[in-house]
């Protein structure tokens, strides 16, 4: 089940995505990319100590 905030965001971006599944795939891809960047930044910070 999709939570309300994600559904509202999809409705705002509906013209860009064909379906909620396309949108959700994009959202998960962005979450993975943000996690990757966060890990890289944290590793650089830890290397400085």
N, C-alpha and C positions, 0 to 999 in steps of 0.2 A: 504494500500500500504506500502511496506517495504522500508525504506530509504536505500540509497546506502551503508552507512557505516555498517549497520547491515547485508546487503546482502554480502558484502565483507568478513565480519567476519565469516558468515556462510560458505562461500566457503572455507575459511581456515580450518574450523572445520568439513567439510562435511563428512569425514570418521567416525567421532564420532556420528553423528546424522543421523537418517534415512530420516528425512524430515525437511523442514524449520519450520514446526509447532512444531516438537520436540525441535528444537533449540530454538525457540521463547519461548516455555514453560520453558525451562531451564533458559533462560536469565531472564524471569520475576521472576522465583523462586529466582535467585541470587539477583535481584534488591530488592525483598521483604526482603531477608535475610540481605542485606546490610542496608536497612532502619531500620530493627529491631536492628541490632548492633549499628547503629548510635544513635538511640533513647536511648538505654541502656547506651552508653558512655556519651551522653549529660545529662541524668538523674543523673549519678554518679558525673559528674562535677558540676551540679547544687546543689546536696546534700552537697557538700563540702563548699558551701558559706554560 
